[in-house]
């Protein structure tokens, strides 16, 4: 019988809202037993440092370099993950020796697959030493070395969820973080996946610039505004939407210039529609239409994005909660799952998800001792 690992997944996404943790018991294939989850938000000063690090990372030539604020941001990400994991263990009364493994994503500050470059800051080895648990990290690099995009990584977990859900396939999972990505799961096939365009990033940036808030809470601005169809068409004219998957993109790939002159509610409504339209623009690349779209990630909690997608989609749109899953926790669960697959040498990515030449495992294991 395959060993069941008790793993914690740790995810800090490009929305820069904080750290999500999730406990998962799994064999890295189909056995999934969900445990507790938690979120640890970043303070505004911490988000400001991470934004500065992303700006500095635009000029990186080597993934190991840490000029300017990048070194300070990496120390922050490492420290905050240690604090979060220690608090999580204490709050849930889980002893470190009862956890086999932590899957540590780190914070993406640059993703330029056309240059073979993806950079996630955070010291996985330091996390392992501090918490006393083995840590699997740097899970994207091997895929890039195999000719892949290095993203998205979560599709293999989406497939596992679909297979245990009992739902009629094919399903389309849509994860809306700073960037949105999709996974098409059909019976007996490798998942098909790609980044679809902006998730929350442009909308979050708009709110920060216009109101000082980190996000459009509850979609309030977007729901009170009206979509500007001309601005939406200008946003959708980007060449990314005509490129076939697999493909991925950086958080800052898209310009918000088309909505610059709009009132804030209309700009927010237009950006919510842009996220939805970017997702649906990729349905034409799928071999079979999905029977249902399942939403997860932070954007699944934004009613304006959900409504925009439901109004435009050719099939029912559901949230992960409709299946008893926690939409906010799925990415963190995925990194627990990926960590287990990494130590077992199982593929994390496929030609159909990232464009790698062959199914590819990856990751670095940092021993606690």
C-alpha positions, 0 to 999 in steps of 0.5 A: 500500500502506498505511503500516506504522507502528512504534508503542509502546503504553503502558498504566497501568490502574486496577489501578495495578500498573504500566506495560505497554509493547508494540511493534506494527507495524500499518497500523491496520486488520488488519496486526499484527506483534507485537514485544517487550513489557515491564512496569514495576511501581509501587512501593507508595509510588507506588501509595499516591500514585495511590490518593490521587489517585483519592480527590481526583479524586472531587471534580473538576468540570473535567478539567484541574484538579489539586488536592491530590495530583493534580499530584504524581501526574501528574508521577509518571505522566509521569516513570515513562512516560519512564523506562519507554520509555527503558529499553524502547528501550535493553533492546530495542536500538531507536533512537528514530528507528526508532519512528514513534509512541507511544500514551500512555493515562495513568492514569485517576483519574476516569471519570464519563460521566454527567457527561461527565467522564473524567480521565487524568493524564500529560503526553503532550507532555512525554513526546514531548519527553523521548523524542524520539518523537511521542505520541498521547494523550487518546484518550477525550475526542472520544468523550465530546464525541460523546455516548459513554461514553469507554470501553471503547476497546480493542474495535476492537483486539479486532476486529482480533485476532479477524479475524486469529485464524482462530477461528470467530466470534462471539468474546467478548473479556473484558479483566479489569483494575481494571474488566472489559470485554467485546467481542463480535466477529461477522463483518461487524459493528461490535463490541459492547462495554461495561464489565461490572463489577469486574475486579481492583479490589475484590479488590485493595482487599480484599487491601490492607486485610486483608493489606497485599498488592497483590493475591491472588497466584495466586488463593491466598486465593480458591481456599482460600475458599468463595463466599458466595451471599448476599453474591454475590446482594447484590453482583449486585443493583446496578442496573448489571447490568440496564442495556443497553450501551453503558455504562461505569463508574468503578473505585470504582462498587461497594461491598464492604460485602456481603463485609465480615463474611466471612473473607478467603478467603471474601471473596476467593472471593466477589469472584472469583465477582462478577467472573465473574458480572458478565461473564456477566450481560451475555451476555443483551444480545448478539444472538448467543451467543459460540462462545468467551470469550477472556480477557486483562488482568491478571485472566486470570492469576488462576486463581480468576477464570478458574475461576469464569468457566469454571464458570459460562460457557455456552461454552468459556473460553480465555486469550489465550495459547491463540492465541499472544497475550500477555494482559498485553500486549494493552491496551498493544498496543491503545494502539499500534494506537489511536495509529495509527488516531488519526493516520490519522483512523480511528474509535476508537469506535462507537455499539455500543461507547461510545454515540457518535452516530457512529464517532469518531476522536480523540486529540491528537498531540504532536510530538517536535520 
